């Protein structure tokens, strides 16, 4: 798994009644984009994450005109 600051960490739900979580990657502490990642979730909670198999990295697309 590789990420960069500004990417999103998408944590996919393991249960039908749970929502997925999305966090912004604030800091990459591993070498060459590898975990762990310091992230901020939508509720403002920040933490250090070692993502598992239920996670994916999403790179934001640039807006048209940027």
Secondary structure, 3 states (H helix, E strand, C coil): CCCCCCCEEEECCCCCCCCCEEEEEEEECCHHHCCCEEEEECCCCEEEECCCCCEEEECCCCCCCC
